[in-house]
Amino acid sequence: MEGPETHVPHAPHTGHRWWDFAIGGAAMVVSLISLYVAVHHGEIMEKLVAANSWPNIDASGNVVEGRLPGSVRFEVAVRNNGVGPARVESLELWDGTTPIRDAAGLAARLKLAGGGMPLSARLEGASIIGQVVGARENVKVVAFDGSDAARWGLPMVQLAGQLETRVCYCSVFDECYVADSRANHGRAEHVEKCPAPAAAFDDDIGRTLLARQAPNAAVTAPTPPASVAK
């Protein structure tokens, strides 16, 4: 006894072989276009997310009015003018071509700009290396509050004008950039990874003060902002 006959459905045919090929080809083209659009849309979305998370960091020396009447303030600040956060990997400072390696070195250059006058100023600062700087955030890495604006205003302005900076930082997507005030008009350039700094600035003020006061002493945790006299 024979079972029921099974019919296998076939793709519809128009009766014209060339027309069937044309329809199949058109369907393939539409599929390829759809695939391209999907991939392209994904790339656009990826770039859009990256653009909305793009940091733009620079460092500079500034002279502003001090906190006390008649005082003047010199500060090194790191600013993020971008729209996304960034992790600061390294910071380098120079007075012209002379490297500045820590806050004490910065005080020495300030004293030199003042013609060797004794410097009495309140020193403040914040650690920045390895820290995340948010969008539109401004971090004061080192700040000197000079008690006599008439005496120290001009030397501070002179040092701020001579200060060169280089900072390397990375975005949340590990896209890294170097902003060098001596190159490319200070605009950040993309790099594969942050290079080892030639003369890294030590932003640990507590360690700097201890090292200067007692070179052989053990280093402890950073202290709160302290007063220094040079």
Residue pairs with C-beta under 8 A, 6 or more apart in sequence:
13 20
14 20
14 23
50 171
50 173
50 175
51 83
52 83
52 84
53 83
53 84
53 85
53 171
53 172
53 173
54 82
54 83
54 84
54 171
55 80
55 82
55 83
55 84
55 85
55 86
55 133
55 135
55 169
55 171
55 177
56 80
56 81
56 82
56 188
57 78
57 79
57 80
57 81
57 82
57 86
57 88
57 133
57 167
57 169
57 177
57 179
57 188
58 78
58 79
58 81
58 165
58 167
58 179
58 181
58 186
58 188
59 76
59 77
59 78
59 79
59 91
59 93
59 141
59 165
59 166
59 167
59 179
59 181
60 76
60 77
60 79
60 160
60 163
60 165
60 181
61 74
61 75
61 76
61 159
61 160
61 163
61 165
62 74
62 75
62 76
62 77
62 160
63 72
63 73
63 74
63 75
63 153
63 156
63 157
63 160
64 72
64 73
64 75
65 71
65 72
65 73
65 149
66 72
66 73
66 145
66 146
66 147
66 149
67 73
67 145
68 145
68 147
70 147
70 148
70 149
70 150
71 145
71 146
71 147
71 148
71 149
72 145
72 146
72 148
72 149
72 152
72 153
72 156
73 143
73 144
73 145
73 146
74 110
74 143
74 144
74 146
74 152
74 156
74 159
74 160
75 140
75 141
75 142
75 143
75 144
76 93
76 106
76 140
76 141
76 142
76 143
76 163
76 165
77 138
77 139
77 140
77 141
78 88
78 91
78 128
78 133
78 138
78 139
78 141
78 167
79 137
79 138
79 139
80 86
80 133
80 134
80 135
80 136
80 137
80 138
81 136
82 135
83 135
84 135
84 171
84 172
85 132
85 133
85 134
85 135
85 171
85 172
86 132
86 133
86 169
86 170
86 171
87 130
87 131
87 132
87 133
87 169
87 170
88 128
88 129
88 130
88 131
88 132
88 133
88 167
88 168
88 169
89 129
89 130
89 168
89 169
89 170
89 176
89 194
90 129
90 166
90 167
90 168
90 194
90 196
90 197
90 200
91 128
91 129
91 141
91 165
91 166
91 167
91 197
91 200
91 201
91 203
92 99
92 165
92 166
92 167
92 197
92 198
92 199
92 200
92 201
93 99
93 100
93 106
93 163
93 164
93 165
93 201
94 100
94 163
94 164
94 165
94 199
95 109
95 159
95 162
95 163
95 164
96 162
96 164
98 109
99 105
99 198
99 199
100 106
100 109
100 199
100 201
101 199
101 200
101 201
101 202
102 201
102 202
102 208
102 211
103 123
103 125
103 142
103 205
103 208
103 209
104 208
104 209
104 211
104 212
106 142
106 144
107 119
107 121
107 123
107 144
107 228
107 230
108 230
109 159
110 119
110 144
110 152
110 155
110 156
110 159
111 117
111 118
111 119
111 230
113 155
113 156
113 158
113 159
113 162
114 151
114 152
114 155
115 155
117 151
117 152
117 155
118 229
118 230
119 144
119 146
119 152
119 229
119 230
120 146
120 147
120 229
120 230
121 144
121 145
121 146
121 147
121 152
121 227
121 228
121 230
122 144
122 145
122 225
122 226
122 227
122 228
123 142
123 143
123 144
123 205
123 225
123 226
123 227
123 228
124 140
124 142
124 143
124 145
124 205
124 225
125 140
125 141
125 142
125 143
125 203
125 205
125 225
126 139
126 140
126 141
126 203
127 203
127 204
127 222
128 139
128 141
128 203
129 203
131 139
133 139
133 169
141 201
141 203
142 203
142 205
144 156
146 152
146 156
164 181
164 182
165 179
165 180
165 181
166 178
166 179
166 180
166 181
166 182
166 197
167 178
167 179
168 176
168 177
168 178
168 179
168 191
168 194
168 195
168 197
169 176
169 177
169 179
169 194
170 176
170 177
170 194
171 177
175 190
176 190
176 191
176 192
176 193
176 194
177 188
177 189
177 190
177 191
178 188
178 189
178 191
178 194
178 195
179 186
179 187
179 188
179 189
180 186
180 189
183 189
202 208
204 222
205 222
205 223
205 225
205 226
206 220
206 221
206 222
206 223
207 219
207 222
209 223
209 226
209 228
210 217
210 219
210 220
211 217
211 219
